[in-house]
Amino acid sequence: MLVPLYGFLRGDTIGLVVLCDSDDTMAQVAESLQRAAAMRVAPRPGQRVWFDGRPLDPRLTVARAGLQPLDRIDVAPEDP
């Protein structure tokens, strides 16, 4: 099932909606958002998905994290 997430990448100036599969891991979600913003912000290794003020395990799936359509996520280094 596709889940649209409202994502903000550290260093970017706008938020983006990214379509993620419910089985995508947080590592895949971070990569998707970085690819979507690559015209403005160069992708960097070691980025984590943050939700509700806490970093999510990169192996956790969208479904297991309990993310719902249009939830806000942030992608930033481990120490924002």
Sequence and secondary structure as in RCSB ss.txt:
>XXXX:A:sequence
MLVPLYGFLRGDTIGLVVLCDSDDTMAQVAESLQRAAAMRVAPRPGQRVWFDGRPLDPRLTVARAGLQPLDRIDV
APEDP
>XXXX:A:secstr
 EEEEEEEETT SS EEEEEETT BHHHHHHHHHHHTTTTS   TTEEEEETTEE  TT BHHHHT  TT EEEE
EES  
